[in-house]
Amino acid sequence: MTSNSTIINMTTFTVTNSIGIIDVIIAKFVNYLPLLFVILGLIGFVGNVFTYLQRELRSNTCCIYSLCGSIADIIHILLNLFPNYLKLSHGISVPWLRLTYLCPLQMMSLVFFPHLSLNFLLMAVIDRYASTCRLTSRMSRLSQLKMVPLCIIIPILTSCLASMRNLVLYEYRNTSGCTITQPLTNTLLYISINGLMQPTIMFIFVILTFRNVRKSRQLVVPIRRYTIPDTFRRSRNQFITMIFAQILTTALLSLQWTMVFSLTYIFIGGLINLKPGTLLYSFYLLSNCCYYLNNVKAFYLSLLTSRVFRETFLRTLIKCKNICFRHQ
């Protein structure tokens, strides 16, 4: 009996130590990942700006929404991710993190900019759906340039409404700092709005777009061939592929973060109760990295999935290189 209990204790001790070692390794690894994400995010943002502002793409409504999403991503990285990295890794606090009365606004920005980025991605897929509709359809008007200002204002307003809950649910306390007052309410709202609503709407328009593309391939009508040139159709389909790849990646990365929220509040009562040295805490650290990976992926996925984007980007690099040689 004694030997059995000794073996059980040794096994428990070994498992605990193994989880603790894994947690330390992951923590050390994760501490340096935010800086990597900042660098990748800056490179991707510059690449998106140079590419989307070229004459071939700057009048494309899908590219305009993608550029707006990239702007939201880089603001989120520089405003939230980089200051948190400086504070946790080097003990450096930026001025706005020291102002206690800005606590609710800081928490609101953590939700607002990622939500806004996803909303612009949603507008991009709606735009691709509109481009596959018949020219006589009302939806086709959404792909016109004159609709861009309205289609930019709407995501901003909806993101404000979706993130305003943090103005009420967070407050600064001297003992614990910026603290959430109703964690369960915040979690349910986050899961329903960010974790379920946005991906569901995206997939609905993905299915509708795929249906329209399939129908257009089946309708071999001579008049349609002359109405829509093959070059336009190929370019449109490439951007559809690019947006679909971003949506799929976003959904996969968002799903695991939503799972972390659900698991922690169901089993242990919240993220603030996560204990270092546990397997769930290690999973939370990795999920946090995937959360920020969502903000740097757009440029690199566009390079991989869109030949039009890739060729435009390479021409832009060559053009910049020639300008540099002329100045030398």
N, C-alpha and C positions, 0 to 999 in steps of 0.2 A: 504493500500500500504506500509506504514511504517512497519507494523507488519510483512508483508511478507518478506521484505528486511532484517529485523532483524533476522527472522528465518533462512533465507538463509545464513546470515553472521555467525550466531551461528553454523549452520551445517558445513559451511566451516572451521570455527575455530576448531570445534571438530574433523573433519576429519584430518586437518593439525596436530593438537596435537597428535592424535592417531598414525599417520604415524611417527611423530617425536619420540614418545615414543618407537614404534616398532624399529625404526632405532637405537636408543640409546641402546636398549636391544641387538639387533643383533650385533651392533658394539662391545659392551662389550664382548659378547659371542665369536665373531669372533677373537677378539684380543688374546684369549687364545688357539684357535684351532691350530694355527701353531705349538705351542710347543707340543700339543698332536700328530699332524701329524709327527713331528720329532721323537718322542718316538716310535710311531707305525711303522714308517719307519725303524728305527734302529733295532727294534725287528724282523720285517719282513725280513730285509736284512740278519741278522745273521741266521735266520731260513732257508732262501733260500740257503745260502752258506753251512751251515751244511748238508742240505738235498741233494742238487744237487751234492755235491762233494763226496757223498757216492758211493761205488763201484757199487751199483745197478743202479744208475742214471747218473753217470758222463760220460758214453760213449753214452748216449742218446742225439742225436743232438737237439731235441726239448728242453731238459733240459738245454743244453748249451746256447741256445738263450734266454731262460727264465732267466738264471743266468746273462747273459750280460745285459738284460733289467733291472734287479734288481740293477745291478751296476750303470747303467745310472740314475736310480731313486734316489739312495742314494746320488750320487754326486750332483744331482740337489737339493735335500733337504738340504744337508749340505752347498752347495755353495751359494744357492739363498734364500731358505725359512728361514733357521735358522738365517742368518745375517739380513734379513729384519725384522724378529720377534724381534731380539735384538735392532735394531735401532728404530722401531716404539714403542715398549713396554717399553724399558729401556734406550733409548737414547745412546746405545753403537754402535759405528760404527767400523766394521772390517776394517783392513788396505786397502784391495782392493776396498772397496766402497768409500774411500776418494780420490783415484787417479782419477782425472778428465779425463785424457787421456784414461782410460780404460772403459769409458762410453759405446762406441759401443760394446766392447767385453762383457761387463756385460749384455747388452741387447741381444746380440747374444746367450749367454749361457742360457738365459731364454727361448729361443726357441729351441736351439740345443738339450739339454738333454731330454726334454719331447718328441721331435720329434724322437730322437734316441731310446728312450724306446718303442715308438709305432712301430718304424721300426723293432725292434727285436721281438716284438709281431707279426708283420706281417711275419717275417721270420719263426717264430714258426708255424704259421698256414699254410704257404707254405710248411714247412717241414712235417706237418701232412698230407697235401694233397699229397705230394710226397710219403709218406709211404702207402697211399691207392692206388697208381697207380700200374699197372702191373710191374713185375720185368724187363720186356723187354722194358719198357718205359724209355725215356730219363729223364723224371721228377723224376723217382725213384732214380736217382743218387744223387739228392740233399739231400737225407736222409743219405748219406754216410759220415763217419767222415772226409774223405779227403777233402770234400767240405766245411767244417766248416770255415777255415780261410778266404776263398773267400766270404762266406756268412756273415762274420762279417765285412769285409772291405767295402762291398757294402753299408750296412746301414749307416756306419760312413760317407762315402763320400756323399751319398744322403742327409743326415742330415746336413752336412756342407753346401752343395749347397742351401738347403731350408732355412737355417738360416743366410746366408751371407747378406741377404737384410738389416739386422739390422746394419751392418757395414756402410751402406750408409745412412740409413733413420734416424739414431740417432746421435745427437751431444750434447756436453756439453755447456750450456749457463749459464753465471753468475747469471742471473735473475731467471731462472727457473730450473736450474740443468740439468740432463740428459733428453733431450727433443726430441721428434720425430718431424722430419721436414715435412714429408708427411704422415699424419695419415690415409687418405683415401686409399692411395696405400698400406700401411702396412696392413690395415684391409682387403682389397680385397684379398691380397696375403695370409694372414692368413686363411681366410675363405675357399679359394679355395684349398690350400695345406693341412693345418692341419684339417680344418673342414669338407672337402668333399673328397679330394683325398685319404687320408689314410683309412678312414672308408669304402669308396667304394671298394677299392682294397681288403680290408680284407673280406668284405661280399661276394665278387666274389669268393674268395678261400674257404670261408665257404660253399657256395652253391656247388662248385665243389667237395669239400671233402665229403659233405653229399650225393651227388649223387654217388660218388665212394663207400662209405660205404653201401649204399642201394643196389647197384649192387652186391657187394661182398656177401651180405646176400642172395640174390636171386640165385646166382650161387652156387649150391651145387654140387661140383665136387670132387670126391674122391682124385684126384691128388692134388687139392688145399688144401684139409684138411691136407695132409701130408707135403705139402710145407710150410704152415704157421701154426704153432702150435696155439692151443687155448689160451694158456697163453700169447703169444705175441700179439694176436689179442685183447684180453681183455685189456692188458696194453696199447696198441695203442689207443683203443677206449676211455679209461679213460683219457688219455692225450688230446685227441681230445675234450672231454667234458670240461676239464679244460681250454683249450685255448678258446673254444667257449664262455664259461662263462666270461672270461676276456675280450673278444672282445665285447660282448653284454654290459657289464658294462662300458667299456671304451667309447663305442658309445653313451650310454645314458648320461654319465657325460660330454663328449665333446660336445654333441648337445646343452645342455643348455648354455655352455660357448660361443659357436658360436652364439647362439641366442642373448646373451648379447651384443656381438660385433656388430651384425647386427642392433639391436634395437637402441643402443646408437648412432651409426653413421648415421642411417636413420633419427632419430627424434631429437637428440640434438647435433649431430656433434662430438661425441667422448667421450671416458672415462674421459678425463681430464676436461670435462665440466659437469660431474655428480655432482649434488649438494647434500650434506648431508641433511637428513630429507625427502628425496623423496622415493617413493616406489621402483623405478628403482635402486636407490643407494643401498637399502637394498637387492634387488635381486642380484645386482652386488657383494656385500660382500659374500652372500651365494654361489654364483657361483664361486667366487674365492676360497672358501673352497673346493668345488667339484673339482676344477681344480687341487688342490694339493692332494685331495683324490685319484686321478688317480695314484699318485706315491707311494701309500702305500697299495694298494688293492691286489697286485698279490699274496703275501704269504697267506693271509687269504682266498682268493678265492680258491687257490690251496688246502688248508686244507679241505675246504668244498666240493670240487667237485671231487677230485682224491683220491681214496683209496690207490693207490700205493704211492703217495706223502705222505699221512697221515701216513701210516705204516712205511715208511722209516724215516720220521721225529720222530716218537715215538721211533723207535729202536735207532736212534741217541741220543735222550734224555736219554734213559736207559743206553746206552754205556757211555755217559758223566757222568752220575750219578755214575756208577760203578767205573769209573776212579777216580772220586773225593773221593769216599769212600776208595779206595786203598791208596791214598795219605794221607788220615787222619789216 
